[in-house]
Amino acid sequence: MAAARVAQALLLCALLFQLRPSLGNSAIQTAINITWSSINFKTILEWEPKPVNYVYTVEIDGQSEWKKTCVHTTKTECDVTYMLQNAKDTYTARILSEVPLREIGDFDDPPYAVSPTFVPYVQTLIGKPTIKSFEQKHGVLKVVIDDPLTPYRFLNSSFKTIRDIFTDDLEYTLFYWKDKSTGRKEAKTRSNEFKVNVDKEKNYCFYAQATILSRTENRKGEKSFERCTSKNRESLDGMYWMMQ
């Protein structure tokens, strides 16, 4: 009787051993549908599927060596922004599928998937610029733009703007038109300020949009929110100018 119980216990152990997730990595899937999602240089790496009985670790390769981040995560995304500090470098990611508690003596390299390459300077999308201030006086519409911020910082911990990275490669376009009219005009500048001649008897609406001149794709950024002047409320327009 005792011998039969021992045999049953040994059989159960053998079955459990065969079902362990790490055996031959049979339960592990490698990542698929790997994409880079990036706006104003904040960059998230995303992939599928959700892991079951295993975890992911992300490795980023720039111009030197593979560096790990999001180690042993059960998520299917990883914020890699601070791994991509050199915006003009070309980056590749490896997503490793790993069993966190591996068998002693199991030294096989974990399976992994490789991402498409990513160049932040070329591929990050440009977000909405902010209309910092505006006024319409004496037939001139003056508009001042605030550059979108990036997650990158200077040594003094202040945030860099997209202009700090793109410099003269950044251009703004102002689209403006008479209120309740469909005819639009454009003005361009590589600075942050527009001064355009307008009809001093009319109100105007406008918005701004950034362009990265060196790009062939994703050249234009998101449009700013639309603003409108009111020549009958010049005191309020002046207040808007001061408060922004």
Residue pairs with C-beta under 8 A, 6 or more apart in sequence:
17 23
20 103
21 27
21 28
21 53
21 54
21 99
22 99
22 101
22 102
22 103
22 106
25 97
25 99
25 108
25 110
25 111
27 52
27 53
27 54
28 53
28 54
28 97
28 98
28 99
28 110
28 111
29 49
29 51
29 54
29 97
30 95
30 97
30 111
30 112
30 113
31 47
31 48
31 49
31 56
31 76
31 95
31 97
31 112
31 113
32 47
32 48
32 49
32 113
33 46
33 47
33 48
34 45
34 46
34 47
34 93
34 95
34 113
34 114
34 115
34 116
35 45
35 46
35 47
35 116
36 43
36 44
36 45
36 46
36 115
36 116
36 118
36 123
37 43
37 44
37 45
37 46
38 44
38 118
38 120
38 123
38 124
38 125
39 124
39 125
39 126
39 127
40 124
40 125
40 126
40 127
40 148
40 149
40 150
40 151
40 162
41 81
41 84
41 87
41 120
41 124
41 150
41 151
41 152
41 162
41 165
42 79
42 81
42 150
42 151
43 79
43 80
43 81
43 84
43 118
43 120
43 124
44 77
44 78
44 79
44 80
44 81
45 58
45 77
45 78
45 80
45 93
45 95
45 115
46 76
46 77
47 56
47 76
47 77
47 95
47 113
48 76
49 76
50 74
50 76
51 74
51 76
51 97
53 99
54 97
54 98
54 99
54 100
55 72
55 73
55 74
55 97
55 98
55 99
55 100
56 70
56 72
56 73
56 74
56 75
56 76
56 78
56 95
56 96
56 97
56 98
57 68
57 70
57 71
57 72
57 73
57 95
57 96
57 98
57 110
58 68
58 69
58 70
58 71
58 73
58 78
58 80
58 93
58 94
58 95
58 96
59 66
59 67
59 68
59 69
59 93
59 94
59 95
59 96
59 112
60 66
60 67
60 69
60 80
60 83
60 84
60 91
60 92
60 93
61 67
61 91
61 92
61 93
61 94
62 83
62 84
62 86
62 89
62 90
62 91
63 86
63 89
63 90
66 94
67 83
69 78
69 80
69 83
70 78
70 79
70 80
72 98
72 100
80 93
81 151
82 151
83 91
84 91
84 118
84 120
85 152
87 120
87 121
87 124
87 165
88 119
88 120
88 121
89 119
89 120
90 117
90 118
90 119
91 117
91 118
91 119
91 120
92 114
92 115
92 117
92 118
93 114
93 115
93 118
94 112
94 113
94 114
94 115
95 112
95 113
95 115
96 110
96 111
96 112
97 110
97 111
97 112
97 113
98 110
99 110
121 165
121 166
122 215
122 217
122 218
123 218
125 218
125 221
125 222
126 148
126 162
126 210
126 212
126 218
126 220
126 221
126 222
127 148
127 221
127 222
128 148
128 221
128 222
128 223
128 224
128 225
129 145
129 146
129 147
129 148
129 172
129 208
129 209
129 210
129 221
129 224
130 145
130 146
130 148
130 224
131 143
131 144
131 145
131 146
131 207
131 208
131 224
131 225
131 227
131 244
132 144
132 145
132 146
132 192
132 244
133 143
133 144
133 240
133 241
133 242
133 244
134 141
134 142
134 143
134 144
134 206
134 227
134 229
134 237
134 240
134 241
135 141
135 142
135 229
135 234
135 237
135 238
135 240
135 241
136 142
136 198
136 200
136 203
136 204
136 229
136 231
136 234
136 237
137 234
138 200
139 197
139 198
139 199
139 200
140 195
140 196
140 197
140 198
141 176
141 194
141 195
141 196
141 197
141 198
141 204
141 206
141 229
142 193
142 194
142 195
143 174
143 193
143 194
143 206
143 208
144 192
144 193
144 194
145 172
145 192
145 193
145 194
145 208
145 224
146 192
147 161
147 162
147 163
147 170
147 192
148 161
148 162
148 210
148 221
149 159
149 160
149 161
149 162
150 159
150 160
150 161
150 162
150 164
150 165
151 159
152 159
152 160
152 165
153 159
153 160
154 160
162 170
162 210
163 170
163 192
166 212
168 190
169 212
169 213
169 214
170 190
170 210
170 211
170 212
170 213
171 188
171 189
171 190
171 210
171 211
171 212
171 213
172 188
172 189
172 190
172 192
172 194
172 208
172 209
172 210
172 211
173 186
173 187
173 188
173 208
173 209
173 211
174 186
174 187
174 188
174 189
174 194
174 196
174 206
174 207
174 208
175 184
175 185
175 186
175 206
175 207
175 208
175 209
176 184
176 185
176 186
176 187
176 196
176 198
176 204
176 205
176 206
177 183
177 184
177 185
177 204
177 205
177 206
178 199
178 202
178 203
178 204
179 202
179 203
179 204
179 205
179 228
179 229
185 196
187 194
187 196
194 208
198 204
200 231
201 231
202 231
203 228
203 229
203 230
203 231
204 228
204 229
205 226
205 227
205 228
205 229
206 226
206 227
206 228
207 223
207 224
207 225
207 226
207 227
208 223
208 224
209 220
209 221
209 222
209 223
209 224
210 220
210 221
211 219
211 220
211 221
212 218
212 219
212 221
213 219
229 237
230 236
230 237
